[in-house]
Amino acid sequence: MSSNSRKHCVLVESQRKSDASVKIVDCTAAPAHHATLEVRLLRGPGTRSCSRPPRPSQSSLRRSCSWNFIMTKRTKKVGVTGKYGTRYGASLRKQIKKMEVTQHARYTCTFCGKDTVKRSAVGIWECRSCRKIIAGGAWTVSTTAAATVRSTVRRLAELREA
């Protein structure tokens, strides 16, 4: 296909946005320099030479969309166990939710005092601030058994001093 047999599409935009007209110039009917001359005459402010209609601007897209960036819906009650859907029963999902929330939470470091302790593996907790590694429970940093041992050791130490 030679360059003389191509059709040129010129979109002429009027002052009103709703009214736009398209003119097709056939280069085979007239000499090529006449067709390009006609296209050049049509070009000016408000005209565009292209093979398809112009893309709408971002501002006109925002104006045309009435919903403007709607956030996705979040879970109401299920929280992190929403990934299980309706499987395994409500009471089991509730127990799992309690464990997973405590497992993924941040805890206060006993060494530096910042809320940066996170679980790295089962029973291994790491402070992201001071890089201390703490041995703890599977779901929480401190278990109830560890708390009773600490209180017993403290009480025995106080008895020995007195």
Beta strands, then each sheet from edge to edge (+ up, - down):
strand 1: 7-13
strand 2: 20-26
strand 3: 47-49
strand 4: 117-121
strand 5: 124-127
strand 6: 133-135
sheet 1: 2+ 1- 3+
sheet 2: 4+ 5- 6+
end
